[in-house]
Amino acid sequence: MLTVAGGQKRLPRTIFMPEGYCVKCKAKKEIAEAVEETMKNGRKAIKGKGPTCGVVMFKILGGKAVAAAPAAPKPAEEPASSPTPKAAPAIPGAAEPKVQSS
């Protein structure tokens, strides 16, 4: 046990070794030299090497990274005029659709 200021006793920290699946060894192994990264979509992941074969191992963690809170909501702007949908331009040389009447 460790003693900190004030005489309190504290247990030593256990080092968390993330575990992932090694594709080369086809077994679950601890990830060596693990580094936490944030992917493009905002999710957290751990990247490192396999302890026996040295192949790059990657494990996606649950949840997304905490994003910065927005400063203030923007007021909604009203459009000056609502655009009307336009018909698609006709393709020159294309046949007109046939309309059947009964």
N, C-alpha and C positions, 0 to 999 in steps of 0.2 A: 504494500500500500504506500501511496505517496502522501506526504503531509504538505498542505498548502498554508498560506497565511491565515492566522486565526486558529490554528490547531485542528482544522478540519481534515479528515482523511478522505482520500479520493482514490478510486480504483484506477489503475493504468488503462489508457485507451487501447482498445484492440484495433488493429489495423484491418480494415475491410478489404479483402481481396475479392474483386468481382469474379464471378464464374460465368463462363460462356461455353458454347459448343464449338469445338475445333473440327473443321471440315476435313482436314487431312488425317487426323487421328481418329475421327468419328467417335469422340467421347467428350464429356463435359470436363473442362479443365479450368484452373484459375488463370486469369489474364495477367500476364507479366507486363510491367512498364505501362500500367493502365493510365489513360488520360481521359478526363471527361470533356466531351465536346458538345456543341449545339449544332444540330443539322439545319439545313435550309428551311425546313418546315417548322422549326422552333422546338422540336423534341430534343431531349437530352440523350446522349449515347456515350458509351465507353469504348475506347479504341486502344488496343495494345497488341502484344505478341503472345503466341502460344509458348508455354514454358519448355516443352520438349522439342517441338519441331520448328519454332520460330515463325510460323505463318501468322499473318495479321488476323486478329480476332476482333469482332465488332459486336457489341450488344446494345440494343435499343432499350432505354429505360422508360418506365411509365411516366405519363404526364408531360406537359409542355413547360418550357422555360417561362419564368415570370416576365411578362412584358411591362414596359413602362406605362404608368397610368396616363391617360390623356389629360392635358392641362385644363381645357375647358371645351364644352361642346360647342360646335359651330352652329349659328342660327341657320335654319333652313331657308334657302332662297327659292322664291317663286319664279317659275319660268315665265318669260315675257309672253310667249305664245306657244301653245302646244303644237308641236310639229305633227302634220298629218302624214300617215304612211303613204309612200309613193309606190306606184306600180313598178314592177321590174321592167327595165327597158327590153323591148322586143329584139330578138336576135335576127339579124337580116338573113333571109333565105330559109328561115325555119317555118314549118307548116303551122297554120293556125289551128287551134283545137277545134275538133268537130263537135257540134252540138246536135244531139238526136232529139227529135220531137215525136211525140206519140199522138 
